[in-house]
């Protein structure tokens, strides 16, 4: 199993999204957008 490593260029949530994107070869902006939309959907 590969280890996720947060890039030094990002910060907290953005960095975690960038690490996930790097792991799977996706765009970091797409992962960030998915996180924002999923958080927005759960707020009351």
C-alpha atoms as an extended CHARMM CRD file, in Angstrom:
* protein
*
        44  EXT
         1         1  UNK       CA              0.0000000000        0.0000000000        0.0000000000  PROA      1               0.0000000000
         2         2  UNK       CA              1.3420000000        3.4180000000       -0.9630000000  PROA      2               0.0000000000
         3         3  UNK       CA              1.8810000000        6.1160000000        1.6270000000  PROA      3               0.0000000000
         4         4  UNK       CA              0.1050000000        9.4590000000        1.2140000000  PROA      4               0.0000000000
         5         5  UNK       CA              2.4150000000       12.4050000000        1.6880000000  PROA      5               0.0000000000
         6         6  UNK       CA              1.2000000000       15.9710000000        1.8630000000  PROA      6               0.0000000000
         7         7  UNK       CA              3.1470000000       18.2440000000       -0.4870000000  PROA      7               0.0000000000
         8         8  UNK       CA              4.9830000000       21.1430000000        1.1560000000  PROA      8               0.0000000000
         9         9  UNK       CA              3.3640000000       23.6120000000       -1.2650000000  PROA      9               0.0000000000
        10        10  UNK       CA             -0.1760000000       23.0570000000        0.0440000000  PROA      10              0.0000000000
        11        11  UNK       CA             -1.7660000000       23.7910000000        3.3830000000  PROA      11              0.0000000000
        12        12  UNK       CA             -3.9050000000       21.5430000000        5.5780000000  PROA      12              0.0000000000
        13        13  UNK       CA             -7.0770000000       20.6800000000        3.5780000000  PROA      13              0.0000000000
        14        14  UNK       CA             -5.6320000000       21.8310000000        0.2620000000  PROA      14              0.0000000000
        15        15  UNK       CA             -2.4790000000       19.8210000000        0.9500000000  PROA      15              0.0000000000
        16        16  UNK       CA             -4.4320000000       16.6860000000        1.8120000000  PROA      16              0.0000000000
        17        17  UNK       CA             -6.4620000000       17.0960000000       -1.3900000000  PROA      17              0.0000000000
        18        18  UNK       CA             -3.2180000000       17.5290000000       -3.3320000000  PROA      18              0.0000000000
        19        19  UNK       CA             -1.7820000000       14.3520000000       -1.7730000000  PROA      19              0.0000000000
        20        20  UNK       CA             -4.8770000000       12.3550000000       -2.7290000000  PROA      20              0.0000000000
        21        21  UNK       CA             -4.7690000000       13.8140000000       -6.2470000000  PROA      21              0.0000000000
        22        22  UNK       CA             -1.0630000000       12.9690000000       -6.6030000000  PROA      22              0.0000000000
        23        23  UNK       CA             -1.6780000000        9.4080000000       -5.3950000000  PROA      23              0.0000000000
        24        24  UNK       CA             -4.3470000000        8.7150000000       -8.0100000000  PROA      24              0.0000000000
        25        25  UNK       CA             -3.0320000000       10.9460000000      -10.8130000000  PROA      25              0.0000000000
        26        26  UNK       CA             -5.9780000000       13.3490000000      -10.6580000000  PROA      26              0.0000000000
        27        27  UNK       CA             -6.0820000000       17.1300000000      -10.7200000000  PROA      27              0.0000000000
        28        28  UNK       CA             -5.8550000000       18.6800000000       -7.2430000000  PROA      28              0.0000000000
        29        29  UNK       CA             -8.5170000000       21.2220000000       -8.2130000000  PROA      29              0.0000000000
        30        30  UNK       CA            -10.9950000000       18.4470000000       -8.9900000000  PROA      30              0.0000000000
        31        31  UNK       CA            -10.3950000000       16.8200000000       -5.6020000000  PROA      31              0.0000000000
        32        32  UNK       CA            -10.7820000000       20.1950000000       -3.8610000000  PROA      32              0.0000000000
        33        33  UNK       CA            -14.0340000000       20.8270000000       -5.7060000000  PROA      33              0.0000000000
        34        34  UNK       CA            -15.4010000000       17.4190000000       -4.6750000000  PROA      34              0.0000000000
        35        35  UNK       CA            -14.4880000000       18.1170000000       -1.0310000000  PROA      35              0.0000000000
        36        36  UNK       CA            -16.1450000000       21.5510000000       -1.1080000000  PROA      36              0.0000000000
        37        37  UNK       CA            -19.2970000000       20.1770000000       -2.7140000000  PROA      37              0.0000000000
        38        38  UNK       CA            -19.5030000000       17.2600000000       -0.3020000000  PROA      38              0.0000000000
        39        39  UNK       CA            -19.0980000000       19.5620000000        2.7230000000  PROA      39              0.0000000000
        40        40  UNK       CA            -21.6440000000       21.9950000000        1.3360000000  PROA      40              0.0000000000
        41        41  UNK       CA            -24.1840000000       19.2160000000        0.9000000000  PROA      41              0.0000000000
        42        42  UNK       CA            -23.9300000000       18.2010000000        4.5560000000  PROA      42              0.0000000000
        43        43  UNK       CA            -24.4170000000       21.6520000000        6.0970000000  PROA      43              0.0000000000
        44        44  UNK       CA            -27.7830000000       22.6350000000        7.5140000000  PROA      44              0.0000000000
